Amino acid sequence: MLTFLSSPKGLSSITGIFSLSLGTILLGVIIAFVFADNRINNGITGNIYKIETQFNLPNGEQVNSSQAPAALIPALSSLNEIKRVGITHREIINVLHNTTEIKEAQVYALDEAAFNMLSFSSNGIAAVENNQVYLSSTFARQLTNNPASLIGQTLKLGKLGRFQITQVIELDESLSIKPDLMIAFASTFEPVIQSHYGNWYDTHVHLFVELNNNTSLNLDQVVLENAPQIPGAPFTPSSFIHLSKRPISQLHYDLALPDELGTTFAKSSLYLIYGVCGFSFLLGCIGFFSAVSSVQISHLERIKTLLSIGGSYGQITLSALLDNKLSLLIASVLSLSVFYFGMQFLSAEFPLLTILSTAHMWIISICMLLLLASMYISIICLVIRKIVASQEDQTISRSAGVSTIWMTQLTIVMQTLITALVMFVAVSVTYELFSAKQADYGYDISRTHYAKLDGHNDRFPTHIRDNINTNHGRVSEVSSWRPFDKSANYISVSTAQQKLDEQLTPVHYFFAGPTISQVLALEVISSNQTTLALDKVNNDDGKTRVIVTQAFSKLFDNIQVDQLINHQFYADFGEGLTNIEIVQVVSNFYLGKVKADFDPIMIVLDDTKANTLLVKHDSPANLVSQLSLNSSEQALDAEFSDLSKIVFYLLFVVILNIVLIAMNTIANSLVDAERHSDSLHIMKQLGADLTAIFSFIFKKNVYLYLASSLIGVLLGYIILYQQLIPLDHMQFSFYHYALSLFVVATLIAFIISLNFGVISKKYLSE
């Protein structure tokens, strides 16, 4: 066995099988993602679009939302270009059925147009009516094993009241939007939304439009003609409000919007998967080419003998194909087995793949087998043709294989270049992901835990806080924000009561209890009679007391951080203009992912509007038994979930490629040593040392390794620097590039050392 693996033919055969199998498997993964990407939402007509919003703030920031202003509804409904407008409102509600409660169910309130547009049912079921609720079959099975028995029964949907179950719908698997429950929009949220028909400067509802055939929709013109100018505002409606329409077939792409609907998957993740798998497929082909070259070169004398007795290129090729038929069979079985086994894990990791049916899997399998057979036949034919062409009219000699050395050199260049490129990108992306997850978020993320209040305990959230703090010391507070919450609330703040509209300065804000800065372990920079002011948090004296971060001072050029507590500010929280009193200025922290700069944050001290409990503790599980606490680190992992999974698989594939390259390197080195066996023997007889022999045989290969790896590194740098692959706004610096270069250099040194190891063994055996 060891003799077989130490021979060029034996090792090349094994390497060829694994190279061909790996390339085929990863090609199957590409096809699977392409099929899934094309199938999702493909049952919905192409004339349907979702309206999305971007607010361009005066300070240069942008606020993006999957929703649209309610004022857009009457404006769009009057346009001739639009066939119909669909309205959807989503709520996360606790559902009670008898004594069974399902927490955080997704309830969609839809009008008839939205229900029909989204094609929730292919059986012609009418849209849901007032006081009725439709259940998805998946949700219904959480209540009973016999979903049909639920029809006619009632459910309590949080504060919305009781609804009668009239349908259990089997949702189309290809839909990215999969609500748990559907209710009528008219009887639930329509009055509230109608009250905002004059408001263009906030988002309220998810809007879908179906265009008439051969028409287009100019949303900028709609804003220009309908949105009112705020008196004295330093912007126009058309510069502040930017509306866009997204085809429904692309609704599953993650645009990092805080309120996206349904299953989402980042396009950048798809590009990364396609790129890594595509390059690995190419490496597999090159590896198989290298393996076939090594095997056929070891058969060189037989090929020359066949040529000398009149054998044709076709006969030699057929003989080579039959010699390798076992490799084809093993590669086919191995590829399909690993692919089907791996798809079980990938489908669990990436929900996008769950929509693939059995028919799709059969089609993918057939495509894989056809492509594998095509690669197998075409590569063997190519290698035989080149060998035959190089050996015709030459005499048979032990060193005749030197004329085929270009084939080995070609595989060296291609393998090294592609591997260096992929590794350079992979290491930089991995390092950036690790850096982002290990960054300082400004608060004690390792000790901060949270519980989303679930309907039972949100009646008295402050009682839970007070109970924990009394029994365990001050370790908890209530808040309307939780770590890495994607929702974002903005409010305009001004320094002048009479000039609010002239000095609009939007800032992030959320509600919390008075000890929020202690629970988050924020540093207090300055305070304004903190104890007295915090004691008056809930007093009705016409003031709204807040805590602000240091970055708040950046909004006002003439106010320093230490002077913020001495100024009066004004804002409107929807109940008229209110006087804002800053009681604390605290250190900066991030609400979500790390950005280049800290956002200004205003914490409104009002514990009556909280829906989350924040706990500061190393092991908080024993603090309160009735709550399920989540760690901020888990929320951080979830925030980077898709990218983390992709990077993990990317590194796994890179490692497999490194193993195959190492095997190919050893096989190629054995072939080179065999080619130069006569020269090696003569040089050793003349007293040449190991270094001189290595330089004679492998000097060109070393130059090829260095040159091709340098080109690969350069291409990888260009890809990252020019952001040719969109990677969720990742920023790469000198440290990323230096680490990637070091890893690539280490790999090249390892490959060169393998060459030296092979020639050392050959030298000692002579």
N, C-alpha and C positions, 0 to 999 in steps of 0.2 A: 504493500500500500504506500509506504514512504517512498519507495523507488518510483512508483507511478506518479506521485505528486511532485517529486523532484525532477521529473523529466518535462521538457517543454510541451510535449503532446498531452501528457496527463493533466498537468496544471492548467494548460490552456483550455482543455475540454471542460473542466469544472468551471473555470472562470467564464467561458462562453455561455454555459447554461445559466449561471446566475446573472450575467449581464443581460442576456436576452429576456430572462424572466422578470428582472427588476424593471427593465424598460417597458415591457408589456403591461405589468401591473400598474405602473404609474400612468401609462397611457390610458388604461381603463379608468383610473381615478379622474383623469381629465374629462373623458367622455361622460362619466357619471355626473360630474358637476355641470357640464354643458347641458346635458339632458334635463337635469333638475332646474337649472337656471332658465331654460327655455320653456319648461312645462308649467312652472308656477305662474298663476294668474292668466294663463293663455286662453282660458275659456271665456274671458270677458272681452266684449267688443273693443276694437281698437280706437273708437272715437271717444272713449271715456277717460277723463283726466281728473287728477286730484289737485286742488288748489293749495299751495303752501305759501308761507309768509316770511319775509325778512324785513326787520326794522333796522334802518341805518341810523344809529344813535349819533347825536352831535359830537360826542367824545371820540368818535371813530370806531366804536365797537358795533357789532352786529348781533341782533337777537333773532334767532331762527325758530320757526314753529311749523309743525305739520298742520296746524289749524289755520283758520282764516277769520278775519273780522266779520262779525254778524252783519255789519252794514253792507257787506258784499252780496248778501242774499237777494234783496230787492233789486240791486243794481244789475246783477247777472240775469235775474228772471225776466227782465224787460228787454234783453238783447235778442235780436233775430238770429244771431249765429248759434245760439244755444237751444238745443232741443228740450232739455230738462235739467234741473238742478237738484242734486240729492244731498240731504242733510243728515249728518250722523254725529251723535254725542256719545262719548264713552265714559263710563263710570266704573270704578273699582268698588264693589259693594259686597257686604256679607249677606249671604242668602240663607234663609231659614225655612226648612221643610219639616213640618212636625217638630221633632226634637233634634233633627240633624241640621247642623250649621256648616256651610261651606264658606270659608273665609276668602276674601279678595277675589271674587269671581268677576270676570269681565262682562259687564252689561252694556249692550249697545242699544241706544235709542235711535231708531231710524224712521225716516218718512218713507212713503211708498216708493218714491223715485230711487232713493239710495238702496232700498232692499232689492229692487229689481235690477239696478245697475250692477251691483256686486254679485249677482247670480248665486245667492246663497242656496237656492234650491233649483234643481233641474227638472222638478216634477210639477211645475206650474202652480206652486203653493202661493196663495195671495199674501200680501204683506200683512204683518201683524197689526191688529186693531187695538183700540183703547182698552186698557185694563186686562189685556192678554199678554202672555209671554210665550215665546218659542224657546225651546231648549235645544242645544246641540246634543247629539247622541252621546258624545264623549262626556259632557257634563252630566247628562241624565244618568249615566252608569255610575256616577259617584253617589247618586241618591238611591238607586235600586238596580237590581240585576234584570229587571223587566221594565225598560223605559216606557213601553206602551201603556203600562198601568198608571203612569203619572198624568196622562191626559184627563183633564177635568178637575184635577186637584189644584191647590193654591200654594203659592210661595210668597214669603215676605222678603222684599228686596230692601233691606236697610230702612232708611227713612222715606222711601218712595211709597211704601204701603204694600198691600197684598194684590197679587196678580194671578189670574187663572191660566193654567197651562193648557194650551190648545194644540200645540204641535211639538213633536220631537223630530228634529231635522238631521239627516245624515249629510254633513257638510262635505262639499267637494274637496278631496285631498289636495288638489292643486291650488287652492286658495291660500294666500298668505294671511288674510284676515279671517280669523276663526273665533268668533265670539262665543262665550259660554251661554249667554242668554240674550234674547232680542225682544225689545218692547217698542211700543209706538212712541214716536217723538212728539206728536201733537199733544198728547195728554200728560206728558211729563215735563219736558224741558222747553217746549215751544214758547210759552209765555215769558220765560226768563230770557231766552234768546231774542225774542221780539223787542224786549225792553232795551236791547243794545243795538237796534237797527241804525241808530245814528252814530255809533262809535266805530271809527276807522282806526283807532290808535291802540287797539288791543285785539287779541285773538280769542275766539269763543267757541268755534264749532268746526268740525271736519266737513269740508265741502267737496262734492264731486260734480262734474259737469259732463254732459254728453253733447258733443257738437253735432250740428247738422252736417251732412255730407258736403265735402269740398269747401268747407269754411274754416277760418282760423279765428283765434281769439287774442286780441291785443289787450292784455291786462293792464299795461301801463296807461293806455288810453282810458280804461275804466276808472283807474285811480284819478287821473287828471281831470276827468269830467265830473266825478261824483264826490271825491273826498274833500271835506272842508279845510280851509286854512285856519290854523289856530292863531288868533290875534296876537301879534308880537312875537310869534315863535321864530327862532333863527333858522328855520328850514321850511321847505315847501312840502306838501303832501307827497308829491311824486318823488322827491329826494329821500323822504323818510320811509315811505311804504313801497316795498318791492314785492309784487306777487308773481308767482311762477306756477306753471302747470306741469305736472309729471304724469306721463302715460301710466295707466293702471297696471300695465304689464311690467313696469319697473318699480312698483310700490314696495317690493321686498328688499330693495337696496337700502342699506343703512346710510343715512345722510347725517347721522349724529344729531338728529332732532330730538328734543326732550320728550315729545309726545307722539312719536310715530305709532302707526297702527300695525298690528300683526307681526308675523315673523320677519325679521330683517337680517340681512347679511351684507357686510361691507364689500363694495366692489374691489377695494384694495386687497381684501382677503382673497377674492377670486383670482385677481391678477397674480398675487403671490403664489397661490396654489398652481395656477397654470404655468407660471414661470419656472418654479422649482421642479414640478413634474415634467414639464417640457424639456428642460435642460437635462434632467436625469434620464429621460427617454433617449435623448440624443447621446448621452454618455453610455447608456446601455448598448445602443447600436454600435458606437465606436469600440466599446469593450468587446462586443461579439466579433466585430471586424478584426480587432487585434488578436483575439483568440483563434479565429479561423485562419488568419495569416500565419500564426505560429504553428498551428497543426499542419497546414498545407506545406509550409516551408520544411517541416520535419519529414514530409513525404516528397521532397523535391526530387530525389533520385528516381523514385518511382514515376513521377510525372515526366521527367526527362526520358526515362526508358520507354514509356508509352508513346511519347512524341517521336522517338527514334524509330519505332516500329510502325509508324503511320497512324497512331491514335489521334482522333480529332478532339477539338475543344469540347464538343458536346459529350463525347464519351467520358472524357476526364471529369467534366462537371457532373454528369450523372453519377459517376462513381463516388465523387466527393459528397454529393447529396445523400446517397444511400449509406455512405460511411457514417454520416452524422444524423441519420434518422432517429436514433435513440435519443440524441440530444434534443431534437425537436419534440419528441414525445414527452420527455421529462420536463422540458421547459413549458409545454402546454399544460400539463397536469399541475405543475408547481404554480404557474401563473394564475390559473383559474381558482385553485384551492386557496392560495393566499389572498387573492382578490375578494372572494366571497367571505372568507373569514374576516378580513380587514374591514369590509363594508359594514359588518355588524357593529364594529367599534366606531367607525366614521359616522354612521347614521345616528348613533347615540350622541356623538359629540357635535354634529352639525345637523340640526333639524331640517335644513334645506333638502337633505338627501332622502328624507323619509317619504317624500312624494313619489319616489321611483317605484313603479309597479314591477311585477314579475316579468311582464313583457319587456320592459325596459332592460331588466337584468339579462334576459336572453339576448336581446339585441346587442348589448354591451359585450357579452361573452362571445358572440359571433364575430363582432368587430375585432375583438382582441385576438381571436384565433386567426382571422384572415390577415391582420396586420403582422402577427407573429410569423405566419407562414411566408408572407411577402418579404419580410426582413430576412428571414432565414434563407430563402431561395436567392434573393437579389444580392445579399452580401457574399454568399458562397460563390455565386456566378461571377461577381466582380473580382473577388480575390483570385479565382482560378484564371480568369481572363488576363489579369495583370501578371500573374506568375508565368503563364504560358507565353505571353508576349515578351517577357524579359528573358526567357530561357530558350527561345527558338534559336536554332543554329549555334548554340553554345555546346562546348564539350562537357561531358559529365565530369565534375570534380567535387572534391569534398567542400571546397569553399565557394561553390557556385552560388550559394544563397546570399552572398554579399550584394549581388545585384538587386535583391529585393529589400534591401535595408530601408529604402524610402518608405515602405509600408509601415514598418515599425516606427519610424520617425514621424510619420503623419499621425499615427494614433497617439504618440507622445504629445505632440503639439495640441491636438484637439482635446484630449483628456485633461491635460494640465490647464489649458486656457479656460475651459468650461468650469472645471473644479475650482480654480482660483477665483473666477467671477462669482460663482454661487456661494463659495465660502466667505468671500469678502462681504457680500450683501448679507448673508445669514448671520455672521458674527456681529456686524453693526446693528442689525435689527434686534438681535437677541440682547446685546448690551444696552441698547436704548430702552427696550422693554423692561429689562432688569432695573435700569436707572430710574425709569418713571415709577416703577412699583416701590423702589426703595427711597424715593425722594422725600424731603421734609415737607409735609402738607400743612405745617403750621400749628397743628394741634396734636395731642397725644393719641395718635391713631392706634397704637398697639393696645391701649387701655380703654379706648372708647367703644362701647357697645350700644346697640339701640334695639328698640322693639317698636314696630308699627302697631299702634293701638287698634284693636280688632273689632270694636263694636260693643263688646261687653264692658270693657274697662275704660272706654273713652268718655264715659259720662262724668267720671271723676278722676281725670288723669293726675290732677295735683295731689289727690289723696294717696295715690300709689307713690308718687315722688316723696311726699312728706313721710310716708310710712318707712320707705327705704332710708331716707336721710336721718330719721329719728333713731332707727334701730342700728344703723351701720355708719353713721357719720354722713357728712355731706358728700354724697357720691353720685347723685342723679339730678336731672332737670328735665323739664318737658320742652318740646320744641316743635315747630312745623317743618323743620329741615332734619334730614338724616344724612349721614355720610354718603357721598356719591349719588345723591338724589338727582335725577336728571331734570326735574321740573325747575323752572327759573322764574322768580317773581321780580319785577322791576317797578320802581316808583320814581317819579320826578321830584327832585328836591331843589329848593331855592333858598337863597339867603335873604330875599326880600318878599314880604307878604304881598305887596301890591304888584310885584313884577314876576309872579310865578311863571307865567307863560313866556316871559322874555328870557328867563334863565333856566330852561329845562335841563336838568342834569340827572339822567336815569341811573339808579344804583340798584344792586341786588339787595333784597331784604327778606327776612323771615321772622316769625314770631318765636319767642322763647321766654322762659322764666328768668328771674333776676340773677341766678347764680350760674348762668350758662358759661361765662368766661372761666369760672373755676372748674367746672366739669370738663371743659375742653382743654384745660391747662393753658389758657392764653395769658400772655404777659400784659398786665395793666400798665399802659404808658402814662396815662394821666386820668384823673377823676374829678368830678365836680360834686363835692359833698356826697360821695358815693353812698354812704350808709343811709342818709336822710332821703336821697332821691330814690334809692331802690326800695325803701319802705313805702314810698308813695306810688309804686308802679301802677296799681289798679285803682288809684284815687281818681275821681271824676273832677279834675280841676282844669280841663280844657287843654292839657298838655299830653303829648305822646313822648314818653321817655325811651331813649334808645342807647345802644352801645354801638360804636362804629370802629372799624379797623383803621390802621394808619393810612392805608391807601385812600381813605375818604378825603384826606386833605389834598390829594392830587386833583380833585374836581374843582377846587377853588384856588386860583393862583395866588391870591393875597392872604390866605389863611394857612398858618403853620400848624403842624401836628399838635404842639402843646397849647395852641390857641383855640382849637376846635371847641373845647368845653365852654368857652366864653362867648360863643356866637349863637344866635338864634337861627333856626332853619324852619322851613315850612314845606308841607307836602299834603296831598289829598289822597287818603286811603279809600275814597269812595263815599265818604260821609261828610264831605265838605273840608275846607282848609283847616289844618291843625298845626299848632305850634309844636315843633320838635325840640326837645331838650336832651342834649348829649350828656349822659352821666358817666360814661367811661369811654376811653380810647384804648383799644387793645391791639396786640400784635396781629399782623396779617395772617390769614390762613386761606386755604383753597376749599371751595365748596365741592368741587369735582376733580377732574384731572388737572395735573400741573400745567400751567401756561407759562408764557414768557414773563408775564407780569401778574401781580396780584390784582384781583378785582376789588373795587371798593364794596364793602359789605356793611349793611345797617341791620342790626338786630333789634327788632321792636319788642320791648319788654311787656308782653301780654301773654300770660300763661293760659288764658281762656280759649285761645285759638290754636292750641297745640294738638298734634295728632301722633306724636312720637315721643317715646321716653329715651333719653340719653343717659347712659350709666358709665361712670369712670371707675373701673375696677379691674384687677388682674384676672380674677375668676368670679364673674358675676352670677354664675348659674344658681348659686345658693341664696342670692339676695331676694329673689321674688319667684316663687314657684309657678304662678299662673301665667307668666309671660315667657315667650320664647325669644331669647336675646340673640342677636346677630352681632358678630364682631365687625368693626370697620375694615379689618384686613380681608374678611370674606367679601365685603362689598367692593373693595379694591380689586380683588381677584376677579369678581364678576364683571367689573368695568372693563378689564382687559381680557375677558374670557376667550373670545374668538381668536384674537391675535395670539394669546398665549398658547392655545391649542395648535394653531397653525405653525407657530415657531417651534413648538415641541416636535411636531411631525417633520418640519423642515430639517431640523437638526438630526432627526433619526434617519431621514433619507440621505442627508449629507454624509453621515457616518457609514451607511451602507455603501455609498459611492466610494468613500475612502478605502473601505475594505476591498472593494472590487478593483480599484486602481492599484492598490498594493499587490493584489494577486496578479493583475495584468503586468505590473512592473517586474515582478519576479519572473513571470513567464517570458516577457520580452527580453529580460536580461539573460535568461537561459538560452533563448534563441540566438541572441547576439554572441554569447560565449561559444555556442555551437558553430555559428558562422565563422568565427575567428579562431577556431580551435587549433588550426595549423599554425597560425601566427603566434598564438599564445604559447604553443609548445616550443616553437623556435626561440621566442624571446626569453623564455625561462631557461632554455639550454644555454643562451648567450649571457645569462646572469642578470637579466632585468628583474628588478624588484616588483613588488605588488603594485606600488603607486604608479610606476611607469606603464605597466600592463593595463591598469585601470584607465589611465589617461589615454592610452592608445585606442582602447576599445570604446570607452564611454564618454570621451571628451565632448564630442558633438552632441550626445544626448544631454549632457549637463547644460550645455549652452541652450539647447532647446527647452529644457525645463525652466531655466531662468528667464529666457525671453518670453515664452508663452505665458508663464505665470505673471510676469510684469504686464503683459497686455491684458490678461484677465483682471488683474487688480485695477488697471487704468479704466477698463470698461465698467467694472463694479463701482468705482469712484464716480464716474460720469452718471451712472444710473441713480446713485443716491444723491449726488450734488445737484443734478438737474431735476430730481424728483420725477424721473420717468415712470416709476411705479408709485402711485399714491398710497402712502402708508399712514393714514390716519394722522396727518399733520406731525409726523415724527421729525425731529430736528437732529441732524448729525454734525458732530464737531470733530476736531483734530483727534481727540481721545478715541472716538469710534474708529476712525480710519487707521490710527496707529495700532490699535488692538487687532483689527482685521488683518492689517499687513503682517503683524507678528505671527498670527495663526497661520496665514498662508505661507510665510517663510518657513515656519516650523514644519509644515506639511512637505514642502519641497525638499527641505533638508532630510526628512524621513525617507522620501522616495529615493533621493540620491544615495542615502546610506544603504537602502535595499540593493541597489545596483552594486555597490561596493561589497556587500555581503555575498552576493552571488559570485562575483569574480574572485573573491577570497576563497570561497569553497572550491571553485574550479581550479584556482592556482594551487591549492594544497593537494588536490586530487591528482594533479598531473605528475 
